[in-house]
Amino acid sequence: MSHRTRYWLMKSEPDVFSIDDLQRVGTEPWNGVRNYQARNFMRDGMQVGDGILFYHSNAKVPGVVGIARVASEAYPDDTQFDPESEYFDPKATRENPRWMLVDVGFERKLNDVIPLELIKQHAQDFGEGFPLTARGSRLSVFPVTAAQWKTMLALEK
């Protein structure tokens, strides 16, 4: 049974995990998300094959740098069980995990960064409440409509 492809934007700091890192490894567990809303998107919303806009945050030029795909169903984030990990959660147990993740697979790098500045200049094209252009939104994972996906990729040089 096929599903309608959904689209997402996922932020990563390039010095932690960049689009080049993803290209090198091919597929990577998207661990360390510790925001319930972002976790719920991964756990409840994402399906294998969904499109991902890969966004570099905390970069010299923050922006969308590549395209990836959801490569697995959601499963528990192992870092929550590891006392040595900065993402350890003492309240999480294997029977009752609190944090879920999906694997993310590399698709392609964009020809050039689509910088946040440019995205903001086109804010009206993305519609009201688009998290990248909305004030005060800090979500690292959020849904993107098919129209917003097309609008974003139309900004690619």
Sequence and secondary structure as in RCSB ss.txt:
>XXXX:A:sequence
MSHRTRYWLMKSEPDVFSIDDLQRVGTEPWNGVRNYQARNFMRDGMQVGDGILFYHSNAKVPGVVGIARVASEAY
PDDTQFDPESEYFDPKATRENPRWMLVDVGFERKLNDVIPLELIKQHAQDFGEGFPLTARGSRLSVFPVTAAQWK
TMLALEK
>XXXX:A:secstr
      EEEEEE TTTS HHHHHHHSEEE      HHHHHIIIII  TT EEEEEE SSSS EEEEEEEE S  E
E GGGG TTSTT  TT  SSS   EE EEEEEEEEEEEEEHHHHHHTHHHH TT TTTSTT   SEEEE HHHHH
HHHHT  
